[in-house]
Amino acid sequence: MKRFFIRSISLCLALIAAVPFFTSCSKPPELDSVKSTFVSLIEASVEVNNIFFGEGLPTYPRIAGDGNLIYNKEHDAYYAFLADGDRTILKYKIGDGDWQYAEKSSEAANTEAVYKDPEGNFYYPTEFDESKYEYVYDADSPENYDYVRADCKYQDLESIMALAESVYSVSYLKGAEWQEGDMGYGGVYAAMFDGIALGTEVSYARYRVDDSIDGFYLLKSNEFKPYFEEHKTYNFDTMKIIKPSRADLVNIEITAVGRYIDYENFEVVTGEHTVTLTFVFENGAWRLDTPTY
């Protein structure tokens, strides 16, 4: 009994001695020591969010006709229809003549129309600058995806991922269960690059690569509905660390202006509200673990 009593005292003393060590390890950092890093991550997240959930990367517009001219043998005429905002332009030439343009109108005018379509619309001569258009689509182009512009700085999935991983955590992007060596992804990457099936509903990947024989192209879905039109803005002066937080995981509370869910009335509203964001320390650096849009 005496030996057991002595061992029990020794164990208690050892645990008591260890408490300050574990407490200091789990203690969250002071806000002043991480605030500038957190602010930088929130600001950098805007570009990532826009690529994934907002407007997305810039693509070439789909122009009616897409430069694929139609030949009318009866009139020895070549023609195509072009979209210019709300305008519809008829591009045409007769034989070896010069290219000319006519604008669609639903109403008859005093000017003679060069063409009247089966729906009764008239096409009248107009001035048109076609140099701003770039024709990149043809009959073999995917219908549900548009080509990302060649002057965009992100031309492959790897460059998008490199940007995202400089801002967001591995678990947020790849899924909480993801491990090095896994073949696929969960999290955001699954929705952005693989697509998701929920019952009979299928959400196709927002971005994919076309590596056909004609070249290597990055494509963006034209069926994806953006999650937001305007990004939240944050008042960084209101940032404060809240519980639970520890040395490698910090939750902050901050005031933002933007869209949010009013749970009292169960509706989406726009205005000032309080947001909780989580940051994790992984691979020697802080990363966001929650979305900021």
C-alpha positions in Angstrom: 0.0 0.0 0.0 2.8 2.4 0.9 4.6 1.7 -2.4 1.3 2.3 -4.3 0.8 5.5 -2.4 4.3 6.8 -3.3 3.8 5.9 -6.9 0.5 7.7 -7.0 2.0 10.9 -5.5 4.9 10.7 -8.1 2.4 10.3 -11.0 0.3 13.3 -9.7 3.4 15.5 -9.4 4.5 14.5 -12.9 1.1 15.4 -14.3 1.0 18.7 -12.4 4.5 19.6 -13.8 3.3 18.7 -17.3 0.2 20.9 -17.2 1.9 24.3 -17.9 3.7 22.6 -20.9 0.5 21.4 -22.5 -1.3 24.6 -21.7 1.3 26.7 -23.3 1.4 24.5 -26.4 -2.4 24.8 -26.9 -2.6 28.5 -26.1 -3.7 30.5 -29.2 -1.4 33.2 -30.5 -2.0 36.8 -29.7 -4.1 38.6 -32.3 -1.3 41.2 -33.0 1.1 38.4 -34.0 -1.2 37.0 -36.6 -3.6 39.7 -37.7 -1.6 41.0 -40.7 -1.3 37.4 -41.9 -5.0 36.7 -41.5 -5.8 40.0 -43.3 -3.6 39.1 -46.2 -5.2 35.6 -46.5 -8.7 37.1 -46.5 -7.7 39.6 -49.2 -6.0 36.9 -51.3 -9.1 34.7 -51.0 -11.1 37.1 -53.1 -9.3 36.0 -56.3 -9.6 32.3 -55.4 -13.3 32.6 -54.6 -14.0 34.4 -57.8 -12.3 31.7 -59.8 -14.1 28.9 -58.0 -17.5 30.3 -57.0 -17.9 33.7 -58.7 -17.6 34.8 -62.3 -14.7 32.5 -62.9 -11.8 32.8 -65.3 -12.4 34.9 -68.5 -13.4 33.0 -71.5 -13.9 33.7 -75.2 -17.6 34.7 -75.9 -19.7 32.4 -78.0 -20.6 34.4 -81.1 -23.6 33.3 -83.2 -22.2 31.7 -86.3 -18.7 31.6 -84.7 -17.1 32.5 -88.0 -18.4 29.4 -89.7 -19.7 30.9 -92.8 -22.7 29.5 -94.6 -22.7 29.5 -98.4 -25.9 30.2 -100.4 -25.3 28.8 -103.9 -28.4 30.5 -105.4 -27.2 34.0 -104.6 -23.4 33.1 -104.5 -23.3 34.6 -101.0 -21.4 33.9 -97.9 -23.0 34.9 -94.6 -22.9 34.4 -90.8 -24.7 35.8 -87.8 -22.8 37.6 -85.0 -24.0 38.6 -81.6 -22.9 42.0 -80.3 -24.6 42.4 -76.9 -28.3 42.8 -77.6 -27.6 43.4 -81.3 -27.6 40.7 -84.0 -25.4 41.4 -86.9 -25.6 39.7 -90.3 -22.1 39.5 -91.9 -22.3 38.8 -95.6 -20.7 39.2 -99.0 -21.8 38.5 -102.6 -19.3 36.6 -104.8 -15.9 38.2 -104.5 -17.3 41.5 -103.1 -16.3 43.1 -99.8 -17.7 42.0 -96.5 -20.8 44.0 -95.5 -22.9 44.1 -92.3 -26.6 44.5 -91.5 -28.3 44.8 -88.1 -31.4 42.9 -87.1 -34.6 44.9 -86.5 -38.1 43.7 -85.7 -39.6 46.8 -87.3 -39.7 47.9 -90.9 -37.8 51.1 -91.8 -37.6 53.4 -94.8 -34.3 51.9 -95.7 -34.3 48.8 -97.9 -33.5 45.7 -95.9 -30.8 43.4 -97.3 -32.5 40.3 -95.7 -35.7 39.3 -94.1 -35.6 36.1 -91.9 -38.3 33.5 -91.6 -39.5 35.1 -88.3 -40.2 38.4 -90.1 -37.2 40.4 -88.8 -35.4 42.8 -91.1 -31.7 43.3 -91.5 -30.6 46.9 -92.4 -27.1 48.0 -93.5 -24.9 49.1 -90.6 -21.3 49.9 -89.6 -19.7 47.2 -87.5 -16.1 46.6 -86.2 -15.5 42.9 -86.3 -11.8 43.2 -85.2 -12.8 42.8 -81.5 -14.1 39.3 -82.1 -12.0 36.2 -81.9 -13.4 33.0 -83.3 -12.3 30.0 -81.4 -15.3 27.6 -81.5 -16.2 25.2 -84.2 -18.5 22.3 -84.6 -16.3 20.1 -82.5 -16.1 22.4 -79.5 -17.8 21.2 -76.4 -21.3 22.7 -75.9 -21.2 23.0 -72.1 -17.7 24.4 -71.8 -16.1 27.6 -73.0 -12.4 28.1 -73.7 -10.4 30.2 -71.1 -8.8 33.1 -72.8 -5.1 32.6 -73.9 -4.2 35.9 -72.2 -5.4 34.6 -68.8 -2.5 33.9 -66.4 -4.1 30.6 -65.4 -3.9 28.1 -68.2 -4.1 24.8 -66.4 -5.5 23.2 -63.3 -2.1 23.1 -61.6 -1.8 26.9 -61.6 -5.3 27.3 -60.2 -4.5 24.8 -57.5 -1.2 26.5 -56.6 -3.0 29.8 -56.1 -5.7 28.1 -54.0 -3.3 26.2 -51.8 -1.4 29.5 -51.0 -4.6 30.7 -49.3 -6.8 27.8 -48.2 -6.1 24.6 -46.2 -5.6 21.1 -47.5 -8.8 19.8 -45.8 -10.9 22.6 -47.2 -9.7 22.1 -50.8 -9.1 18.4 -50.9 -11.4 17.1 -48.2 -10.9 16.2 -44.5 -10.2 12.6 -45.3 -7.7 13.3 -48.1 -4.1 11.8 -47.7 -1.0 12.1 -49.8 -1.2 9.4 -52.5 -5.0 9.4 -52.8 -6.1 9.2 -56.5 -9.0 11.6 -56.2 -10.1 14.6 -54.1 -13.0 15.6 -51.9 -13.8 19.1 -50.8 -13.8 22.0 -53.2 -11.5 20.3 -55.7 -14.1 17.6 -56.2 -16.8 20.1 -57.2 -14.4 22.2 -59.3 -12.4 19.6 -61.2 -14.3 16.3 -61.0 -18.0 17.1 -60.7 -20.5 15.8 -58.1 -23.5 13.5 -58.4 -26.2 13.9 -55.8 -28.9 11.3 -56.5 -30.2 11.9 -60.0 -28.7 15.4 -60.1 -25.2 15.8 -61.7 -23.1 18.9 -61.3 -20.3 18.8 -63.9 -16.8 20.0 -63.1 -16.5 23.8 -63.4 -13.0 23.4 -65.0 -11.5 20.7 -67.1 -8.8 20.3 -69.7 -9.2 19.5 -73.4 -6.0 17.8 -74.5 -7.2 16.8 -77.9 -4.9 16.4 -80.9 -5.3 20.1 -81.7 -3.7 21.3 -78.5 -4.1 21.8 -74.8 -6.9 24.0 -73.6 -8.4 25.0 -70.3 -12.2 24.9 -70.3 -14.8 26.5 -68.0 -18.4 25.3 -67.6 -21.0 27.7 -69.0 -23.7 26.0 -67.0 -22.3 26.7 -63.6 -24.3 29.2 -61.6 -22.1 31.6 -59.6 -22.6 31.5 -55.8 -22.3 35.3 -55.5 -22.2 38.5 -57.6 -20.4 40.7 -55.1 -17.8 39.5 -52.6 -18.2 40.1 -48.9 -16.1 43.1 -47.6 -14.6 42.8 -44.1 -14.0 45.4 -41.4 -10.6 44.2 -40.1 -10.7 46.5 -37.1 -13.4 44.3 -35.6 -11.4 41.1 -35.8 -11.0 39.2 -32.5 -10.0 35.7 -31.5 -12.8 33.6 -30.0 -13.0 30.2 -28.4 -12.3 27.4 -29.2 -8.9 28.3 -30.4 -5.4 26.8 -29.9 -1.9 27.2 -31.1 -2.5 25.7 -34.5 -6.2 26.5 -35.0 -7.7 30.0 -34.5 -11.3 31.0 -34.9 -11.9 34.7 -35.3 -15.1 36.8 -35.3 -15.2 39.7 -37.7 -17.9 42.1 -39.1 -18.6 41.9 -42.8 -21.0 43.4 -45.3 -22.6 41.2 -47.9 -25.1 38.4 -48.4 -26.0 36.1 -45.5 -28.8 33.9 -44.3 -31.2 35.5 -41.8 -32.1 32.4 -39.8 -34.9 34.2 -38.0 -36.8 34.7 -41.2 -35.1 32.0 -43.3 -34.1 34.3 -46.1 -31.0 35.5 -47.8 -30.4 39.2 -47.2 -27.6 41.7 -47.7 -26.2 43.8 -45.0 -23.7 44.0 -42.1 -23.3 40.8 -40.1 -20.9 38.9 -38.0 -18.8 36.1 -39.6 -16.7 33.4 -37.9 -13.6 32.4 -39.9 -11.2 29.5 -39.1 -7.4 29.5 -39.7 -5.2 26.5 -39.4 -1.4 26.3 -39.2 -0.2 23.6 -41.5 3.2 22.9 -43.2 4.7 25.9 -41.5 2.1 28.5 -42.6 -1.4 29.8 -41.7 -4.2 28.9 -44.1 -7.9 29.7 -44.2 -10.1 26.7 -43.4 -13.5 28.3 -44.2 -14.8 30.2 -47.2 -14.9 34.0 -47.1 -17.3 34.9 -49.9 
